[in-house]
Amino acid sequence: MIELKIGGVPEHFNLPWQLAIEEGLFEKAGIHLQWIDHAGGTGSMTKALREGELDLAICLTEGIVADIVKGNGSKIVKIYVKSPLTWGLYVKKDSPFAKVADLENQRIGISRWGSGSHLMAFVKARQLGWNTENLQFVPLKNLEGIREAIAAGQAEWFMWEKVMTEPYVSNGELRLVDTCVTPWSCFVIAVREEILQKYLPFVQKIAEIINHYVQDFKQRPRIIELLAERYQIDLEDTAHWLHQTHWATDNLVPAEMIEQVQQTLLELKIIEQKKRYPEIVQVLD
């Protein structure tokens, strides 16, 4: 039995991992896979990968690509969620900002540098034609920290995954101003190179197990109710999200997607150069 640590956000996208671990599927393959919640998101996980605190992580595509280019000794082994991610742009309920144009040059709450909440603000700003050099960020660790800062007037707006943030709109705490859809598959699995060199057959087995598990995930009995209950999401929102979400059932990582992400990061001056595909992706057999 080998022991490996895997990290991910404590959100609905990762329920397949939670259930597969609970059902002992990895244990049966000789792998003790320890799940570690990272409420701080991709920025928190890239740091944990660098420091050897995680062996594998389910990261936002743009975040891990940026960090690998900057020297993170990890590689992407597969896409986890093929569909894009829908981000919401939020302000507090009584904010004077009524439309997205009002948010230009206002302070943006983010979880961590290099997180999705950080990088997608650049993407959205570019879509809106804003000068990205004028963006002002306030790092606040996680969604709870961001919400507290927004309420206290320490930041004016932030971006977060839409379904997970909907309860705070419904209860009157926040107001949705706009949305932004990622132009690529949203989640990938990254593995430290040291682990790939030492335990590649086990990494391949982990990929095989999760690929098989997500094939009929949407057809599981009462899956909508289970998702809504575990993550405190409205049933209707959960059903809509589940319909739109598609998990990858293979290990393909398209070179054109990696190129698109790098080109976007380069244009936004988040990275200074690109890396070759083999330096970012480990192809699994």
URJOGI-V561760 format. One record per run of one state. SS is the DSSP state (hx for helix, st for strand, lp for the rest). FROM is the first residue (numbers start at 1). TO is the last residue. If there is no record, write none. Layout:
# URJOGI-V561760
ss	from	to
SS	FROM	TO
SS	FROM	TO
This chain:
# URJOGI-V561760
ss	from	to
lp	1	1
st	2	8
lp	9	11
hx	12	22
lp	23	24
hx	25	28
lp	29	30
st	31	37
lp	38	41
hx	42	50
lp	51	55
st	56	60
hx	61	69
lp	70	73
st	74	81
lp	82	85
st	86	92
lp	93	99
hx	100	103
lp	104	106
st	107	110
lp	111	115
hx	116	128
lp	129	131
hx	132	134
lp	135	135
st	136	139
lp	140	142
hx	143	152
lp	153	156
st	157	161
hx	162	170
lp	171	173
st	174	181
lp	182	186
st	187	192
hx	193	215
lp	216	216
hx	217	219
lp	220	222
hx	223	231
lp	232	234
hx	235	244
lp	245	246
st	247	247
lp	248	254
hx	255	267
lp	268	276
hx	277	280
st	281	281
lp	282	285
